[in-house]
Amino acid sequence: MESTTEKTYKVPLMADMLAAGEEPEVLFWVGCAGSFDDRYKRVTVAFVRILNHVGIKFAVLGTEEGCTGDPARRAGNEFLFQMQAMANIQVLNGYSVKKIVTACPHCFNTIKNEYPKLGGSYEVIHHSQFLQQLINEGRVRVKDGESFKGRRITFHDSCYLGRANKIYEAPREVLKALDADLVEMKRSRSQGLCCGAGGAQYFKEPEPGKKDVNVERTEEALGTGADTIAVACPFCMTMMTDGVKNKEKEDTVQVYDLAELIARGEGL
């Protein structure tokens, strides 16, 4: 495959890798947003470039990967959730998958905490944790690409990464590697304000007379004086980007995923 910047990246399929007698170190669970959402596809590409750059032997399921069932369960359709979950578990177990990394906290939470009850037990890592490991091991060194010195970055905590799974420090440690000025919003970590997507505001208009929760959260981010809002979730990406557009700040404030920032710092 090839990107618009003329840089190639390898994305091996699990079936092809096993057929060739090879075994991946980790399965990259791309997720629905990472596969189909035009904006979040760029995060998938950035993360894959990092994996290629450091020599991680990974694979993806391709068309064999289905929705985890998270939206169905949150919407109350338990039957659909179990159908989707069991279909994925059958594929994962069929390939004897042991370790999974994903950039989506919703996928992360569902596969890590809910699939074991249905017979699917795996080591599941969010990409913020994976990137932190690579940085700590010295395999990722932000030095050859874009300089972030003097930039102000604020991080928006995803509910399913933070409150649901208590992962607060990994994404911040990743951002510290950029040598930028990391500034916190008043409500952060366990007190962070939801972007609204997890509460279904992603799919509906706000109640009459109420401010969009993503706009409220964006105002908090803008209040830090940051020129970059870092996220680690596809839902947060959409909600915060829309919030920045609502405040007409898209020319001066950008929303990026952690993987995109690290890839840019590496010059990938």
N, C-alpha and C positions, 0 to 999 in steps of 0.2 A: 504494500500500500504506500501511498505517497501523499503528503500534506501540501497545503497551499504554499508552504515555505520551501518546497523542493527537498525536504529532508525525509528520508525513508524511515520506516519503523516496522519491525517484525512483530506479528501477532500470531503465534502458533496455536493451532487447534489441538485440544486435548486428544481427540480421536487420532489425528495424524501423528502426534508425538508418540503416543503409545504404540501405534502401528509400526513406527520406526524403531521400536525397542528402547525408547527414551522415557524418562519419568521426570516431570517438572518438580521444582522445589516448592512451588506454590501455584494454586489456581487463582487467577484474577477473575473475580465475579464482577462483571461490568455493570449489571443492573439495567433497568428499563431506561432511565434518564441517560446514563452513559452510552447507551446503544442508539437511542432514538431522538433525544432532545438535541437540537443543533448547537446550543450553547454548551451543554455539558459534554458533548462529544469531544470538545477541545480539552476537557479535563482528562478524559480517557486517553487521548493522544499524548498529552503531557506526561501522564503517569507511565504509559507504555514506553515512552522515550527514556524516562529515568530508569526503568527496569532494564531496557536494552543497554543503556549507558554503563550501568554497573555490573552487567553480566548475569543478572538473575535469570535462571531458567524457569520460565513460567508458561502457562497455557490458559486458554479461554475455552469455554464450552461452545461458543458461537450460537447457532440456532437451537442447540440442545438446552440452552439456558432459558428458563421461564421466569415470570414474575414470582418473587418469593411468596406472594400472598399477603404481604403486609397491608396493602390498601384494603383488601377484602376483609381481613380480620378487624381492622380499625373501624370499618364501616358496618360491622356486625354480621357479615356473611361468612360464618364459620365453615359452612359446607364448602364454599368456593376456596377458602383459605386452605383447608385440608387437602382438597384436590390438587391445588397448585403446589403445596408443600410436598406432598407425597410423590408427585411427578418429579420434582427436583431431587428429592432424596434418593429416588430410584436411580437417577442418572449419576449423582455424586457417589453413591455407594457402588454402583456398577463400575466406576472408574477407580474405586478405592481411594478417593480423595481424602487427604488428611489435613491439609493446611489451605486456608482460603484467605485472600485479601480483597477488600472491597472499599471503594471510595464513598459508598452510600451508607450513612448511619442506620437507615431504616432496614436495608438488607443485612447489615452487620448485626443489628439487634435481633432480627427475626431468625437468621441462620444460627447465630450463637446461642440465643436463649430459648427459642421456641422449637427449633427443629429437633433437638435432643429428645424431647418428649414424644416425638413421632418416629424415632429410630435413626436420626441423622446427627451424629456427634462428630464435630470437627474442631480443629483449632482455627478460630476466626479472628482476623486482625483487621482493624480499620487502617486505611492508608496513612493516616496521621501517625499512628504507632509504627508502621512499617518504615515510613520516611525517617522518623526519629531514630530507629534502629540503624538505618543506613548511615545517617549522619554521625551517630555515636561510634560506629565502627570505622569511620573515616572513608567510607565508600562513596559518600556524596560530599563534595567540597564546593561550596558556592563561591566561585572565584573567577570563572572565565566569561560569564555572561553579563547581564545587566547589573549595575550597581544599585543597591537600595540604600546606600548610606545617605542619611539626611531625610529619608522618606518616613512618614508617619503611618503606621499600620495598626488597625484595631481588629481584633478577632471576635466574630460572632459565634457564640456557643450553640451548637445544634442540640436540641432537647434529647434526641436519642443517643447522641454521643456523650453528652454531659450528664444530665440528671438521671437518665436511664441506665448508663453504664459507667458513670464516674470517671470519664476520660476528659480531663481538663488540661493537664500539663503537656501531653505529647504535642498537640498542635502548636502550643506556645513555644515549646522548645524548638520545633521546626522553624517557626518564624524568627526566632533569635539568631538562627544560622545565617539569616539574610543581612545582618548588621544594620537593621532598620530600627527606628524608634517605635517600640511596641507600646501602644497606649490602650488602657482599658476603659470600657464603658462603665458607667456607674453601676448598672446591673450586669454582672458577668458571673461566670462559673455557675455555681448552684443557684444563684439568684438571677441568672440571665433571663431575658425576656424572649419568649418564643417568637419566631418570625411570622407565625400564623399558619404556616402550611400544615403543621402537625395537627392543628385544630380545625382542619378542613377549609380554612379561608383561601387555600390554594384553588379550590374548586367553586367558590361562591363569592357573592358580593357581601360587603359588611352589613350588619344590621343598621336600619335607619337611625341616623343621628350619631353613629359611632365612627371614630377615626379608624382607618385601616390599621391593623396591628403592625403590618410590615412598615408602614409609613412612620408609625410611632417608634419602632425599633431603629429605622434608618435615621430618624432625627437624633436619637441617642448616639449613633455612630458618628454622624456629622458633627455632633457637639464636642467630640474629642479632638477635632481639628485634623483628623486623619485624611490622607489623600487616597488610601487604599483600605477597603474592607475585605478582610480575609474570611473565607468560609470553608467548611469541610463537608458540605452536604448539597446535593442537587436542588432540593426544595428550598433551602436557605439561599442558594445562588439566585434562583428565580425571584423570590420574594424581596431580597435585598436589592437586586438590580432594578426591579420595578419601583421600589421605594426611592432609589436614587433618581430615577427618571421622573417620579412624581414631584420631587423637590427641585427638578431641573438642574441637577448637579453632575450629569453624566460627562460633561466636558472636563471636570476637575477631580472627580472621585470615581474610582474604578472598583469593581467587585471581582475578586479572583479566588480560585481554589488554591489550597496549599500546594498541590502538585504543579499548578501553573507557575506559581511564584518560584518554586525550587527549580523547575525546568528553565525558567528565564534566567535565574541566577547562575545556572550551570552553562547557559548558552546553548541549550538544546532546542 
